[in-house]
Amino acid sequence: MPPFIDWGRLHDCDGFSVAEYQGEVVGAIATSSKGMDGSTLPTIANVYVLRDFRRKGVGFRLLLDAMNRLLAAGSRKAFCKAITKAMMKNLEKLPPHLKERLEYTVDLHDDGPEAWQSREETKGAD
């Protein structure tokens, strides 16, 4: 299983939520109220859903919850760097009142487990 969040990003995150199914964690989202990825806006840092639970709305529900929490804390906007096609689809599905309050950039990466393994193996090599 790929890591939910790499240790280099973990120290910037101060908000976490999980999705559970029958008492087991099947998805998680991390946020940063101070911003990251080049933004000072509250940021959606990472979203991860176990393979068996993908395409079932778990990631979207985690995203909705995180957006609502970040905006309820007083910020007018939030930020996200979309790195997967799945994240792009979820961003496109946001209701208009949330979508207009989200700034995002796109830097697509391969979603497959081989890509995650490759990232872990080469981490720190650059």
PAMI-854905 format. One record per atom (N, C-alpha, C): x, y, z; residue number from 0; residue in three letters; atom name. Coordinates in steps of 0.05 Angstrom, whole numbers, plus 5000, padded with zeros to 4 digits. Example, Ala and Ser with C-alpha at 12.3 -4.5 7.8 and 13.67 -1.06 7.14 Angstrom:
! residues 2
+------+------+------+------+------+------+
|    x |    y |    z | resi | resn | name |
+------+------+------+------+------+------+
| 5264 | 4886 | 5156 |    0 |  ALA |    N |
| 5246 | 4910 | 5156 |    0 |  ALA |   CA |
| 5264 | 4934 | 5156 |    0 |  ALA |    C |
| 5257 | 4955 | 5142 |    1 |  SER |    N |
| 5273 | 4979 | 5143 |    1 |  SER |   CA |
| 5258 | 5001 | 5157 |    1 |  SER |    C |
+------+------+------+------+------+------+
//
This chain:
! residues 126
+------+------+------+------+------+------+
|    x |    y |    z | resi | resn | name |
+------+------+------+------+------+------+
| 5017 | 4977 | 5000 |    0 |  MET |    N |
| 5000 | 5000 | 5000 |    0 |  MET |   CA |
| 5018 | 5025 | 5000 |    0 |  MET |    C |
| 5012 | 5045 | 4983 |    1 |  PRO |    N |
| 5028 | 5069 | 4983 |    1 |  PRO |   CA |
| 5024 | 5085 | 5009 |    1 |  PRO |    C |
| 5043 | 5101 | 5016 |    2 |  PRO |    N |
| 5040 | 5117 | 5041 |    2 |  PRO |   CA |
| 5018 | 5138 | 5037 |    2 |  PRO |    C |
| 5004 | 5143 | 5059 |    3 |  PHE |    N |
| 4983 | 5164 | 5057 |    3 |  PHE |   CA |
| 4995 | 5191 | 5053 |    3 |  PHE |    C |
| 5017 | 5197 | 5067 |    4 |  ILE |    N |
| 5030 | 5223 | 5064 |    4 |  ILE |   CA |
| 5060 | 5219 | 5071 |    4 |  ILE |    C |
| 5077 | 5231 | 5055 |    5 |  ASP |    N |
| 5105 | 5227 | 5060 |    5 |  ASP |   CA |
| 5114 | 5244 | 5084 |    5 |  ASP |    C |
| 5134 | 5235 | 5098 |    6 |  TRP |    N |
| 5143 | 5249 | 5123 |    6 |  TRP |   CA |
| 5151 | 5277 | 5118 |    6 |  TRP |    C |
| 5161 | 5283 | 5094 |    7 |  GLY |    N |
| 5169 | 5311 | 5088 |    7 |  GLY |   CA |
| 5147 | 5331 | 5088 |    7 |  GLY |    C |
| 5122 | 5321 | 5083 |    8 |  ARG |    N |
| 5099 | 5339 | 5083 |    8 |  ARG |   CA |
| 5083 | 5338 | 5109 |    8 |  ARG |    C |
| 5087 | 5317 | 5124 |    9 |  LEU |    N |
| 5071 | 5313 | 5148 |    9 |  LEU |   CA |
| 5073 | 5336 | 5168 |    9 |  LEU |    C |
| 5096 | 5347 | 5171 |   10 |  HIS |    N |
| 5100 | 5368 | 5191 |   10 |  HIS |   CA |
| 5084 | 5394 | 5185 |   10 |  HIS |    C |
| 5076 | 5397 | 5159 |   11 |  ASP |    N |
| 5060 | 5421 | 5152 |   11 |  ASP |   CA |
| 5030 | 5417 | 5156 |   11 |  ASP |    C |
| 5021 | 5392 | 5161 |   12 |  CYS |    N |
| 4993 | 5387 | 5164 |   12 |  CYS |   CA |
| 4984 | 5389 | 5193 |   12 |  CYS |    C |
| 4960 | 5401 | 5197 |   13 |  ASP |    N |
| 4949 | 5403 | 5224 |   13 |  ASP |   CA |
| 4920 | 5395 | 5225 |   13 |  ASP |    C |
| 4909 | 5383 | 5203 |   14 |  GLY |    N |
| 4882 | 5373 | 5203 |   14 |  GLY |   CA |
| 4881 | 5346 | 5189 |   14 |  GLY |    C |
| 4867 | 5327 | 5202 |   15 |  PHE |    N |
| 4865 | 5300 | 5190 |   15 |  PHE |   CA |
| 4837 | 5290 | 5195 |   15 |  PHE |    C |
| 4826 | 5276 | 5175 |   16 |  SER |    N |
| 4800 | 5262 | 5177 |   16 |  SER |   CA |
| 4803 | 5235 | 5164 |   16 |  SER |    C |
| 4788 | 5216 | 5174 |   17 |  VAL |    N |
| 4788 | 5189 | 5161 |   17 |  VAL |   CA |
| 4759 | 5181 | 5154 |   17 |  VAL |    C |
| 4757 | 5163 | 5135 |   18 |  ALA |    N |
| 4732 | 5150 | 5128 |   18 |  ALA |   CA |
| 4735 | 5121 | 5137 |   18 |  ALA |    C |
| 4714 | 5112 | 5150 |   19 |  GLU |    N |
| 4714 | 5085 | 5161 |   19 |  GLU |   CA |
| 4692 | 5068 | 5149 |   19 |  GLU |    C |
| 4697 | 5042 | 5146 |   20 |  TYR |    N |
| 4677 | 5023 | 5138 |   20 |  TYR |   CA |
| 4680 | 4999 | 5156 |   20 |  TYR |    C |
| 4658 | 4992 | 5170 |   21 |  GLN |    N |
| 4658 | 4970 | 5189 |   21 |  GLN |   CA |
| 4682 | 4971 | 5208 |   21 |  GLN |    C |
| 4687 | 4995 | 5218 |   22 |  GLY |    N |
| 4708 | 4998 | 5238 |   22 |  GLY |   CA |
| 4737 | 4999 | 5228 |   22 |  GLY |    C |
| 4740 | 4998 | 5202 |   23 |  GLU |    N |
| 4767 | 4999 | 5190 |   23 |  GLU |   CA |
| 4770 | 5025 | 5174 |   23 |  GLU |    C |
| 4793 | 5037 | 5176 |   24 |  VAL |    N |
| 4799 | 5062 | 5161 |   24 |  VAL |   CA |
| 4803 | 5054 | 5131 |   24 |  VAL |    C |
| 4787 | 5067 | 5114 |   25 |  VAL |    N |
| 4789 | 5061 | 5085 |   25 |  VAL |   CA |
| 4798 | 5085 | 5069 |   25 |  VAL |    C |
| 4799 | 5108 | 5082 |   26 |  GLY |    N |
| 4808 | 5133 | 5068 |   26 |  GLY |   CA |
| 4816 | 5154 | 5089 |   26 |  GLY |    C |
| 4832 | 5173 | 5079 |   27 |  ALA |    N |
| 4841 | 5194 | 5097 |   27 |  ALA |   CA |
| 4847 | 5219 | 5081 |   27 |  ALA |    C |
| 4846 | 5242 | 5095 |   28 |  ILE |    N |
| 4852 | 5267 | 5083 |   28 |  ILE |   CA |
| 4868 | 5284 | 5103 |   28 |  ILE |    C |
| 4888 | 5298 | 5093 |   29 |  ALA |    N |
| 4904 | 5316 | 5110 |   29 |  ALA |   CA |
| 4902 | 5344 | 5100 |   29 |  ALA |    C |
| 4901 | 5363 | 5118 |   30 |  THR |    N |
| 4900 | 5392 | 5111 |   30 |  THR |   CA |
| 4920 | 5408 | 5126 |   30 |  THR |    C |
| 4926 | 5431 | 5116 |   31 |  SER |    N |
| 4943 | 5450 | 5129 |   31 |  SER |   CA |
| 4929 | 5477 | 5130 |   31 |  SER |    C |
| 4924 | 5487 | 5155 |   32 |  SER |    N |
| 4911 | 5513 | 5157 |   32 |  SER |   CA |
| 4929 | 5536 | 5149 |   32 |  SER |    C |
| 4955 | 5531 | 5148 |   33 |  LYS |    N |
| 4974 | 5553 | 5142 |   33 |  LYS |   CA |
| 4983 | 5552 | 5113 |   33 |  LYS |    C |
| 4974 | 5533 | 5098 |   34 |  GLY |    N |
| 4981 | 5531 | 5069 |   34 |  GLY |   CA |
| 5006 | 5514 | 5064 |   34 |  GLY |    C |
| 5008 | 5506 | 5039 |   35 |  MET |    N |
| 5032 | 5491 | 5030 |   35 |  MET |   CA |
| 5030 | 5490 | 4999 |   35 |  MET |    C |
| 5050 | 5477 | 4987 |   36 |  ASP |    N |
| 5051 | 5474 | 4958 |   36 |  ASP |   CA |
| 5051 | 5501 | 4944 |   36 |  ASP |    C |
| 5065 | 5521 | 4957 |   37 |  GLY |    N |
| 5067 | 5547 | 4945 |   37 |  GLY |   CA |
| 5045 | 5566 | 4950 |   37 |  GLY |    C |
| 5026 | 5558 | 4967 |   38 |  SER |    N |
| 5003 | 5575 | 4973 |   38 |  SER |   CA |
| 5003 | 5581 | 5003 |   38 |  SER |    C |
| 4993 | 5605 | 5010 |   39 |  THR |    N |
| 4989 | 5612 | 5038 |   39 |  THR |   CA |
| 4960 | 5606 | 5047 |   39 |  THR |    C |
| 4943 | 5598 | 5028 |   40 |  LEU |    N |
| 4916 | 5591 | 5035 |   40 |  LEU |   CA |
| 4914 | 5565 | 5049 |   40 |  LEU |    C |
| 4894 | 5561 | 5066 |   41 |  PRO |    N |
| 4890 | 5534 | 5078 |   41 |  PRO |   CA |
| 4889 | 5514 | 5055 |   41 |  PRO |    C |
| 4902 | 5491 | 5059 |   42 |  THR |    N |
| 4908 | 5473 | 5037 |   42 |  THR |   CA |
| 4898 | 5444 | 5042 |   42 |  THR |    C |
| 4886 | 5432 | 5021 |   43 |  ILE |    N |
| 4881 | 5404 | 5021 |   43 |  ILE |   CA |
| 4908 | 5391 | 5013 |   43 |  ILE |    C |
| 4921 | 5377 | 5032 |   44 |  ALA |    N |
| 4948 | 5368 | 5028 |   44 |  ALA |   CA |
| 4949 | 5340 | 5014 |   44 |  ALA |    C |
| 4934 | 5322 | 5024 |   45 |  ASN |    N |
| 4934 | 5294 | 5013 |   45 |  ASN |   CA |
| 4906 | 5281 | 5017 |   45 |  ASN |    C |
| 4899 | 5265 | 4998 |   46 |  VAL |    N |
| 4875 | 5249 | 5000 |   46 |  VAL |   CA |
| 4883 | 5221 | 4991 |   46 |  VAL |    C |
| 4876 | 5201 | 5007 |   47 |  TYR |    N |
| 4882 | 5174 | 4999 |   47 |  TYR |   CA |
| 4858 | 5156 | 5006 |   47 |  TYR |    C |
| 4851 | 5138 | 4988 |   48 |  VAL |    N |
| 4829 | 5119 | 4992 |   48 |  VAL |   CA |
| 4840 | 5092 | 4984 |   48 |  VAL |    C |
| 4835 | 5071 | 5000 |   49 |  LEU |    N |
| 4843 | 5044 | 4994 |   49 |  LEU |   CA |
| 4831 | 5036 | 4967 |   49 |  LEU |    C |
| 4846 | 5020 | 4952 |   50 |  ARG |    N |
| 4838 | 5012 | 4925 |   50 |  ARG |   CA |
| 4809 | 5000 | 4924 |   50 |  ARG |    C |
| 4802 | 4983 | 4943 |   51 |  ASP |    N |
| 4776 | 4970 | 4942 |   51 |  ASP |   CA |
| 4753 | 4990 | 4947 |   51 |  ASP |    C |
| 4759 | 5014 | 4956 |   52 |  PHE |    N |
| 4738 | 5033 | 4962 |   52 |  PHE |   CA |
| 4738 | 5057 | 4944 |   52 |  PHE |    C |
| 4755 | 5057 | 4923 |   53 |  ARG |    N |
| 4756 | 5078 | 4904 |   53 |  ARG |   CA |
| 4732 | 5077 | 4885 |   53 |  ARG |    C |
| 4725 | 5100 | 4874 |   54 |  ARG |    N |
| 4702 | 5103 | 4856 |   54 |  ARG |   CA |
| 4676 | 5096 | 4870 |   54 |  ARG |    C |
| 4675 | 5102 | 4896 |   55 |  LYS |    N |
| 4651 | 5098 | 4911 |   55 |  LYS |   CA |
| 4643 | 5123 | 4926 |   55 |  LYS |    C |
| 4657 | 5145 | 4920 |   56 |  GLY |    N |
| 4650 | 5170 | 4933 |   56 |  GLY |   CA |
| 4664 | 5176 | 4959 |   56 |  GLY |    C |
| 4682 | 5158 | 4968 |   57 |  VAL |    N |
| 4696 | 5162 | 4993 |   57 |  VAL |   CA |
| 4714 | 5187 | 4992 |   57 |  VAL |    C |
| 4730 | 5189 | 4971 |   58 |  GLY |    N |
| 4748 | 5212 | 4968 |   58 |  GLY |   CA |
| 4733 | 5238 | 4965 |   58 |  GLY |    C |
| 4711 | 5237 | 4951 |   59 |  PHE |    N |
| 4694 | 5262 | 4948 |   59 |  PHE |   CA |
| 4683 | 5271 | 4974 |   59 |  PHE |    C |
| 4672 | 5252 | 4990 |   60 |  ARG |    N |
| 4661 | 5259 | 5016 |   60 |  ARG |   CA |
| 4683 | 5270 | 5035 |   60 |  ARG |    C |
| 4707 | 5258 | 5034 |   61 |  LEU |    N |
| 4729 | 5269 | 5050 |   61 |  LEU |   CA |
| 4736 | 5297 | 5041 |   61 |  LEU |    C |
| 4736 | 5302 | 5014 |   62 |  LEU |    N |
| 4742 | 5328 | 5004 |   62 |  LEU |   CA |
| 4722 | 5349 | 5012 |   62 |  LEU |    C |
| 4696 | 5342 | 5010 |   63 |  LEU |    N |
| 4675 | 5360 | 5019 |   63 |  LEU |   CA |
| 4678 | 5367 | 5048 |   63 |  LEU |    C |
| 4682 | 5347 | 5065 |   64 |  ASP |    N |
| 4686 | 5352 | 5094 |   64 |  ASP |   CA |
| 4710 | 5371 | 5099 |   64 |  ASP |    C |
| 4732 | 5365 | 5086 |   65 |  ALA |    N |
| 4756 | 5382 | 5090 |   65 |  ALA |   CA |
| 4752 | 5410 | 5081 |   65 |  ALA |    C |
| 4739 | 5414 | 5058 |   66 |  MET |    N |
| 4734 | 5441 | 5048 |   66 |  MET |   CA |
| 4716 | 5456 | 5067 |   66 |  MET |    C |
| 4695 | 5443 | 5076 |   67 |  ASN |    N |
| 4677 | 5457 | 5095 |   67 |  ASN |   CA |
| 4691 | 5464 | 5121 |   67 |  ASN |    C |
| 4709 | 5446 | 5131 |   68 |  ARG |    N |
| 4724 | 5452 | 5156 |   68 |  ARG |   CA |
| 4743 | 5475 | 5152 |   68 |  ARG |    C |
| 4758 | 5475 | 5129 |   69 |  LEU |    N |
| 4777 | 5496 | 5124 |   69 |  LEU |   CA |
| 4763 | 5524 | 5121 |   69 |  LEU |    C |
| 4741 | 5524 | 5107 |   70 |  LEU |    N |
| 4727 | 5549 | 5103 |   70 |  LEU |   CA |
| 4712 | 5559 | 5128 |   70 |  LEU |    C |
| 4702 | 5540 | 5144 |   71 |  ALA |    N |
| 4688 | 5547 | 5169 |   71 |  ALA |   CA |
| 4707 | 5561 | 5189 |   71 |  ALA |    C |
| 4733 | 5556 | 5185 |   72 |  ALA |    N |
| 4753 | 5568 | 5204 |   72 |  ALA |   CA |
| 4758 | 5597 | 5197 |   72 |  ALA |    C |
| 4745 | 5608 | 5177 |   73 |  GLY |    N |
| 4746 | 5636 | 5171 |   73 |  GLY |   CA |
| 4760 | 5644 | 5145 |   73 |  GLY |    C |
| 4772 | 5626 | 5131 |   74 |  SER |    N |
| 4785 | 5633 | 5106 |   74 |  SER |   CA |
| 4764 | 5636 | 5084 |   74 |  SER |    C |
| 4768 | 5655 | 5066 |   75 |  ARG |    N |
| 4750 | 5659 | 5044 |   75 |  ARG |   CA |
| 4755 | 5639 | 5021 |   75 |  ARG |    C |
| 4780 | 5628 | 5020 |   76 |  LYS |    N |
| 4787 | 5609 | 4999 |   76 |  LYS |   CA |
| 4804 | 5587 | 5011 |   76 |  LYS |    C |
| 4807 | 5565 | 4996 |   77 |  ALA |    N |
| 4824 | 5543 | 5003 |   77 |  ALA |   CA |
| 4840 | 5536 | 4977 |   77 |  ALA |    C |
| 4861 | 5519 | 4981 |   78 |  PHE |    N |
| 4878 | 5512 | 4959 |   78 |  PHE |   CA |
| 4883 | 5482 | 4957 |   78 |  PHE |    C |
| 4887 | 5472 | 4933 |   79 |  CYS |    N |
| 4893 | 5444 | 4929 |   79 |  CYS |   CA |
| 4911 | 5441 | 4905 |   79 |  CYS |    C |
| 4931 | 5424 | 4907 |   80 |  LYS |    N |
| 4948 | 5417 | 4884 |   80 |  LYS |   CA |
| 4939 | 5389 | 4875 |   80 |  LYS |    C |
| 4925 | 5388 | 4853 |   81 |  ALA |    N |
| 4915 | 5362 | 4843 |   81 |  ALA |   CA |
| 4937 | 5347 | 4828 |   81 |  ALA |    C |
| 4943 | 5323 | 4838 |   82 |  ILE |    N |
| 4964 | 5307 | 4825 |   82 |  ILE |   CA |
| 4954 | 5281 | 4813 |   82 |  ILE |    C |
| 4928 | 5276 | 4816 |   83 |  THR |    N |
| 4917 | 5252 | 4803 |   83 |  THR |   CA |
| 4891 | 5259 | 4788 |   83 |  THR |    C |
| 4885 | 5242 | 4769 |   84 |  LYS |    N |
| 4860 | 5245 | 4753 |   84 |  LYS |   CA |
| 4836 | 5243 | 4771 |   84 |  LYS |    C |
| 4838 | 5225 | 4791 |   85 |  ALA |    N |
| 4815 | 5222 | 4810 |   85 |  ALA |   CA |
| 4810 | 5247 | 4825 |   85 |  ALA |    C |
| 4831 | 5261 | 4834 |   86 |  MET |    N |
| 4828 | 5286 | 4848 |   86 |  MET |   CA |
| 4815 | 5307 | 4830 |   86 |  MET |    C |
| 4824 | 5308 | 4805 |   87 |  MET |    N |
| 4812 | 5327 | 4786 |   87 |  MET |   CA |
| 4782 | 5322 | 4783 |   87 |  MET |    C |
| 4774 | 5297 | 4781 |   88 |  LYS |    N |
| 4746 | 5291 | 4778 |   88 |  LYS |   CA |
| 4731 | 5300 | 4803 |   88 |  LYS |    C |
| 4742 | 5296 | 4827 |   89 |  ASN |    N |
| 4729 | 5304 | 4851 |   89 |  ASN |   CA |
| 4727 | 5335 | 4853 |   89 |  ASN |    C |
| 4748 | 5349 | 4844 |   90 |  LEU |    N |
| 4746 | 5378 | 4845 |   90 |  LEU |   CA |
| 4725 | 5388 | 4825 |   90 |  LEU |    C |
| 4722 | 5375 | 4803 |   91 |  GLU |    N |
| 4702 | 5383 | 4783 |   91 |  GLU |   CA |
| 4674 | 5378 | 4793 |   91 |  GLU |    C |
| 4670 | 5359 | 4811 |   92 |  LYS |    N |
| 4643 | 5353 | 4822 |   92 |  LYS |   CA |
| 4635 | 5371 | 4845 |   92 |  LYS |    C |
| 4653 | 5387 | 4855 |   93 |  LEU |    N |
| 4646 | 5404 | 4878 |   93 |  LEU |   CA |
| 4623 | 5422 | 4871 |   93 |  LEU |    C |
| 4605 | 5426 | 4891 |   94 |  PRO |    N |
| 4583 | 5445 | 4886 |   94 |  PRO |   CA |
| 4594 | 5473 | 4880 |   94 |  PRO |    C |
| 4579 | 5489 | 4864 |   95 |  PRO |    N |
| 4589 | 5515 | 4857 |   95 |  PRO |   CA |
| 4598 | 5533 | 4880 |   95 |  PRO |    C |
| 4583 | 5532 | 4902 |   96 |  HIS |    N |
| 4590 | 5550 | 4925 |   96 |  HIS |   CA |
| 4617 | 5542 | 4937 |   96 |  HIS |    C |
| 4626 | 5518 | 4934 |   97 |  LEU |    N |
| 4653 | 5510 | 4944 |   97 |  LEU |   CA |
| 4674 | 5513 | 4922 |   97 |  LEU |    C |
| 4666 | 5506 | 4898 |   98 |  LYS |    N |
| 4685 | 5508 | 4875 |   98 |  LYS |   CA |
| 4695 | 5536 | 4871 |   98 |  LYS |    C |
| 4678 | 5556 | 4875 |   99 |  GLU |    N |
| 4686 | 5583 | 4871 |   99 |  GLU |   CA |
| 4705 | 5593 | 4893 |   99 |  GLU |    C |
| 4706 | 5578 | 4915 |  100 |  ARG |    N |
| 4724 | 5586 | 4937 |  100 |  ARG |   CA |
| 4750 | 5569 | 4938 |  100 |  ARG |    C |
| 4754 | 5554 | 4917 |  101 |  LEU |    N |
| 4778 | 5537 | 4915 |  101 |  LEU |   CA |
| 4797 | 5546 | 4893 |  101 |  LEU |    C |
| 4821 | 5551 | 4901 |  102 |  GLU |    N |
| 4842 | 5555 | 4881 |  102 |  GLU |   CA |
| 4858 | 5529 | 4879 |  102 |  GLU |    C |
| 4865 | 5521 | 4854 |  103 |  TYR |    N |
| 4880 | 5497 | 4852 |  103 |  TYR |   CA |
| 4899 | 5498 | 4828 |  103 |  TYR |    C |
| 4920 | 5481 | 4830 |  104 |  THR |    N |
| 4938 | 5477 | 4808 |  104 |  THR |   CA |
| 4937 | 5448 | 4801 |  104 |  THR |    C |
| 4946 | 5441 | 4777 |  105 |  VAL |    N |
| 4945 | 5414 | 4767 |  105 |  VAL |   CA |
| 4974 | 5405 | 4760 |  105 |  VAL |    C |
| 4982 | 5383 | 4772 |  106 |  ASP |    N |
| 5009 | 5371 | 4766 |  106 |  ASP |   CA |
| 5005 | 5341 | 4767 |  106 |  ASP |    C |
| 4992 | 5331 | 4745 |  107 |  LEU |    N |
| 4984 | 5303 | 4745 |  107 |  LEU |   CA |
| 5008 | 5283 | 4745 |  107 |  LEU |    C |
| 5004 | 5263 | 4762 |  108 |  HIS |    N |
| 5023 | 5240 | 4764 |  108 |  HIS |   CA |
| 5008 | 5215 | 4760 |  108 |  HIS |    C |
| 5022 | 5194 | 4754 |  109 |  ASP |    N |
| 5010 | 5167 | 4751 |  109 |  ASP |   CA |
| 4998 | 5159 | 4777 |  109 |  ASP |    C |
| 4973 | 5148 | 4777 |  110 |  ASP |    N |
| 4959 | 5139 | 4801 |  110 |  ASP |   CA |
| 4966 | 5111 | 4810 |  110 |  ASP |    C |
| 4981 | 5096 | 4794 |  111 |  GLY |    N |
| 4985 | 5068 | 4800 |  111 |  GLY |   CA |
| 5004 | 5062 | 4822 |  111 |  GLY |    C |
| 5003 | 5038 | 4834 |  112 |  PRO |    N |
| 5020 | 5031 | 4856 |  112 |  PRO |   CA |
| 5050 | 5030 | 4848 |  112 |  PRO |    C |
| 5055 | 5024 | 4822 |  113 |  GLU |    N |
| 5083 | 5024 | 4814 |  113 |  GLU |   CA |
| 5095 | 5052 | 4815 |  113 |  GLU |    C |
| 5078 | 5072 | 4810 |  114 |  ALA |    N |
| 5088 | 5100 | 4811 |  114 |  ALA |   CA |
| 5094 | 5107 | 4840 |  114 |  ALA |    C |
| 5077 | 5098 | 4859 |  115 |  TRP |    N |
| 5083 | 5104 | 4888 |  115 |  TRP |   CA |
| 5108 | 5090 | 4897 |  115 |  TRP |    C |
| 5112 | 5065 | 4888 |  116 |  GLN |    N |
| 5136 | 5051 | 4896 |  116 |  GLN |   CA |
| 5161 | 5065 | 4885 |  116 |  GLN |    C |
| 5159 | 5074 | 4860 |  117 |  SER |    N |
| 5181 | 5088 | 4848 |  117 |  SER |   CA |
| 5188 | 5114 | 4863 |  117 |  SER |    C |
| 5167 | 5128 | 4871 |  118 |  ARG |    N |
| 5171 | 5153 | 4886 |  118 |  ARG |   CA |
| 5185 | 5148 | 4912 |  118 |  ARG |    C |
| 5177 | 5126 | 4926 |  119 |  GLU |    N |
| 5189 | 5119 | 4952 |  119 |  GLU |   CA |
| 5218 | 5111 | 4948 |  119 |  GLU |    C |
| 5224 | 5097 | 4927 |  120 |  GLU |    N |
| 5251 | 5087 | 4922 |  120 |  GLU |   CA |
| 5270 | 5110 | 4915 |  120 |  GLU |    C |
| 5260 | 5130 | 4902 |  121 |  THR |    N |
| 5277 | 5152 | 4893 |  121 |  THR |   CA |
| 5276 | 5176 | 4911 |  121 |  THR |    C |
| 5261 | 5175 | 4932 |  122 |  LYS |    N |
| 5258 | 5198 | 4950 |  122 |  LYS |   CA |
| 5286 | 5206 | 4961 |  122 |  LYS |    C |
| 5292 | 5231 | 4960 |  123 |  GLY |    N |
| 5317 | 5241 | 4970 |  123 |  GLY |   CA |
| 5340 | 5238 | 4951 |  123 |  GLY |    C |
| 5335 | 5227 | 4927 |  124 |  ALA |    N |
| 5357 | 5223 | 4908 |  124 |  ALA |   CA |
| 5362 | 5247 | 4890 |  124 |  ALA |    C |
| 5345 | 5267 | 4891 |  125 |  ASP |    N |
| 5349 | 5290 | 4874 |  125 |  ASP |   CA |
| 5362 | 5313 | 4888 |  125 |  ASP |    C |
+------+------+------+------+------+------+
//
